[in-house]
């Protein structure tokens, strides 16, 4: 029993000693504290991790938002550009429609302008001309609008500036031309004033000095305004000869192109013509060299176109106005001369196709250009048909003929406006050469040889008042 008690006491002591040596509560408390601390650290780590994950997610959301904004901006730009392109295309289509409309209207106006020429309709021509000019200006405006709205960058601006200069250039040229005309008219007015002052006797010697200077500056209009005189007649006769040479040269070139024998052709023309008695025989033409065939042809043309010159209407009718009322008739002839001198003959005939001048052209063309001759030269009789129908062809050949016809008609008007009227004369074949009344068409190195006679007349001459003479042109040949 005693042993059991001591054993029990020993056991208690050991337990007590062990407790002192190993304090369980403190350890557990420390362990508990440590455990709680570890749990807190883990929670902090978890919250930091969660926070980091949240931050990363936010960054990704921001990036996605930026990309979406960029896409939206691109979409808006694309829609804006598409809208702008659509508007540009629509404007372009509208502009092209206007261009086509302007071209169509201009074409119709131009056709009307052509139709107004034959038969001549002055009012219709003016209206068509205004319409054509208006459409041309409209096209110029549309071109400027295109270059202004559809040209890009600096190059477009430069092109627009160049185009503007192109549009303005014709108007500037017209203004300069008008300025020159105004300056010319001013000089003419001053000349007329000086001439009037000298005619009124003002200014004594000074007036005579001004008159002398004005004579040196006298213009074409001053000459027309002056009364008809010998100098004016001689100048008009020179124009007749020049136009006769021009027409004959063209006629001769057409004959050669058609491979005519020129000498035989002139004889054929003479034989085929059934008008007045011939003054140029075939023998006369036989002496003409090949290089001088133009003079034989010019002789034929002048003889035909001067037939009837001594009558007031070239014997186209039986008018006697120059005998019944000579003063009034002279004034009327000179007025017609002044009015017609500056006009183009084709325009004049377009306005008055059946006037005396129109009838003169009709008669003389049919007289000079025989039917067989025209058919050989042109291959048809189209020009002849137009003349017979009362129209006037717009060919180069007929234009040259009208130039000659107008010059002769003006000379005729001027002759019948003078008092007394010039007297026409013509050298006969075989006559001796007279330098006072004749002039050789062939130039000699010195004087005309004494053994030369008239082979045939080329162009008639005229005796004027006060004893003045316009020499006749002749082709000279040797007596032998």
Secondary structure, DSSP 8 states (H G I E B T S, - for coil): -HHHHHHHHHHHHHHHHHHHHS-HHHHHHHHHHHHHHHHHHHHHHHHHHHHHHHHHHHHHHHHHHHHHHHHHHHHHHHHHHHHHHHHHHHHHHHHHHHHHHHHHHHHHHHHHHHHTTTTT-HHHHHHHHHHHHHHHHHHHHHHHHHHHHH--HHHHHHHHHHHHHHHHHHHHHHHHHHHHHHHHHHHHHHHHHHHHHHHTTTTHHHHHHHHHHHHHT--HHHHHHS---HHHHHHHHHHHHHHHHHHHHHHHHHHHHTT--HHHHHHHHHHH--SS--SS-HHHHHT--GGGHHHHHHHHHHHHHTTTTTSTTTTSS---HHHHSHHHHHHHHHHHHHHHHTS-HHHHHHH-TTSHHHHHHHHHHHHHS-HHHHHHHHSS-HHHHHHHTT----SHHHHHHHHHHHHHHHHHHHHHTSSS--EEE---TT-B--TTTEEESS--SSS--TTEEEEEEEE-EEE-GGG-EE-EEEEEEE--
